Amino acid sequence: MDKRVVIADDESIIRLDLKEILEGDGYLVVGEAARGDDALAMIRDLEPDLALLDIKMPGLDGIEVARAIKGGKTHVVLLTAFSQRSLIESARDAGVVAYLVKPFRSSEILPKLASLLRPSVDRDASVHETPSVEDKIETREIVQRAKEQLMRERALDEPSAFEIIQQSAMRGRVRMRDVAQQILRGEFVG
């Protein structure tokens, strides 16, 4: 059976991109909303397996929606361009199970969503094997700072700076975080 999803983001292009990615992988998008209060009504009415919620929306924000449906069967994933630690704690307390940081790629989204929707036995076992949300956000912050440094030092655009970090990590078979830390310490030669 197709996994049912509600997407809520005030940017229509984000909703469209997500819908295309998800439907291309066999998900059934049962609702879309630009406002948090509309998303909450949809989730209560449609009871999807998954709700992808932007953290900042008119009406209610993604954390408020997550808090309102906490304890239900819908898994909540926050869409965010922000990586502030204060949001992590609020989101975790509200029952959010994961984050997708914008801009995102289907190669990041689909494996993460698939792991969330596995039977709970698998999910409980994998909780101890995967990095914590805090680790992931901290890594993203380090990579972001390294990208900005490369952009300044080498007059690059953001995609080019990201590609340098990503390719260096793949070539060296290390994490992007490790490459980013080398850049920030001034030890990167790539």
C-alpha positions in Angstrom: 0.0 0.0 0.0 1.2 3.5 -0.8 2.4 5.6 2.1 0.1 8.6 2.5 1.7 12.1 2.9 0.5 15.6 3.6 2.9 18.4 2.5 2.7 21.9 4.1 4.9 24.7 3.1 4.0 28.3 2.3 6.3 28.2 -0.8 4.4 26.5 -3.7 7.6 25.6 -5.5 8.8 23.6 -2.5 5.4 21.8 -2.3 5.6 21.0 -6.0 9.2 19.7 -5.8 8.4 17.5 -2.8 5.3 16.2 -4.4 7.2 15.3 -7.6 10.0 13.6 -5.6 7.6 11.6 -3.4 5.1 10.5 -6.1 8.1 9.5 -8.2 9.0 7.1 -5.4 5.5 5.7 -4.9 4.2 7.9 -2.1 0.6 9.1 -2.3 0.4 12.9 -1.6 -3.1 13.2 -0.1 -3.0 16.8 0.8 -1.1 20.1 0.4 -1.3 23.2 2.4 0.3 26.7 2.5 -0.8 27.4 6.1 -0.2 25.5 9.3 -3.8 25.6 10.4 -4.9 24.2 7.1 -2.3 21.4 7.4 -3.5 20.6 10.9 -7.1 20.2 9.7 -5.9 18.0 6.8 -3.8 15.8 9.0 -6.6 15.3 11.5 -9.1 14.5 8.7 -6.9 12.4 6.4 -4.6 10.7 9.0 -1.6 10.4 6.7 1.4 8.2 7.5 3.7 11.2 7.1 3.4 15.0 7.4 6.2 17.2 5.9 5.8 20.5 7.6 7.7 23.8 7.0 8.9 25.2 10.3 7.7 28.7 9.4 4.2 29.1 8.0 1.3 31.4 8.3 -1.4 30.3 10.8 0.5 27.8 12.8 4.2 26.9 12.4 5.3 23.3 11.9 6.2 22.8 15.6 2.7 23.9 16.7 1.1 21.5 14.2 3.4 18.7 15.4 2.5 19.4 19.0 -1.2 19.4 18.2 -1.0 15.9 16.6 1.6 14.4 18.9 0.7 10.8 19.9 -1.2 10.2 16.6 -0.1 7.8 13.9 1.3 10.5 11.6 5.1 10.9 11.6 6.2 14.5 11.4 9.2 15.7 9.5 10.1 19.4 9.6 11.3 21.3 6.6 13.6 24.0 7.6 16.2 26.4 6.3 17.2 27.1 9.9 19.4 25.0 12.2 19.1 26.8 15.5 19.5 24.6 18.6 16.5 26.1 20.3 14.3 24.8 17.6 15.7 21.2 17.9 14.6 21.0 21.5 11.1 22.4 20.8 10.6 20.1 17.8 11.8 17.0 19.7 9.4 17.8 22.6 6.6 18.3 20.0 7.1 14.8 18.6 9.0 15.6 15.4 10.9 12.5 14.2 13.3 14.1 11.6 14.4 17.2 9.8 15.0 18.0 6.1 17.1 21.1 5.7 16.4 23.2 2.6 17.6 23.1 -0.1 17.2 19.3 -0.2 17.8 16.6 -2.8 15.8 13.5 -3.5 18.9 11.4 -2.7 18.7 12.8 0.9 14.9 12.8 1.3 13.9 9.3 0.1 16.2 7.2 2.3 15.4 9.2 5.4 11.6 8.9 4.8 11.9 5.2 4.0 13.7 4.6 7.3 11.0 6.5 9.2 8.2 4.5 7.8 9.8 1.0 8.4 8.0 -1.1 11.0 8.6 0.2 14.5 10.9 -2.7 15.4 13.4 -1.7 12.8 13.0 2.0 13.7 13.6 1.4 17.4 16.8 -0.6 16.6 18.1 2.0 14.2 17.7 4.9 16.7 20.9 3.8 18.4 22.8 3.4 15.1 22.1 6.8 13.5 23.6 10.1 14.4 21.3 12.3 16.6 19.4 15.2 15.2 21.8 17.5 17.1 24.8 15.9 15.4 23.2 16.2 12.0 22.4 19.9 12.5 25.8 20.6 13.9 27.3 18.9 10.9 25.2 21.0 8.6 26.2 24.2 10.4 29.9 23.2 10.0 29.5 22.4 6.3 27.6 25.7 5.8 30.4 27.7 7.4 33.0 25.9 5.3 31.0 26.6 2.1 30.9 30.3 3.0 34.6 30.3 3.6 35.3 28.6 0.3 33.0 31.0 -1.5 34.8 34.0 0.0 38.3 32.7 -0.5 37.9 31.3 -4.0 35.1 33.5 -5.3 32.8 30.5 -5.9 29.0 30.2 -6.0 27.3 28.0 -3.4 26.8 24.9 -5.6 30.5 24.9 -6.6 31.7 25.3 -3.0 29.4 22.4 -1.9 30.6 20.2 -4.7 34.3 20.7 -3.7 33.4 19.6 -0.1 31.3 16.7 -1.3 33.8 15.4 -3.9 36.7 15.8 -1.4 34.8 13.7 1.1 34.0 11.0 -1.4 37.6 10.9 -2.7 39.0 10.7 0.8 36.3 8.4 2.0 35.6 10.7 5.0 32.5 12.6 6.1 31.7 16.0 4.7 32.0 17.3 8.2 35.6 16.2 8.4 36.4 18.0 5.1 34.5 21.1 6.3 36.5 21.1 9.6 39.8 21.0 7.6 38.6 24.0 5.6 37.7 26.0 8.7 41.1 25.2 10.3 42.9 26.3 7.1 44.3 22.7 6.5 42.3 22.0 3.3 44.4 21.8 0.1 41.8 20.4 -2.4 
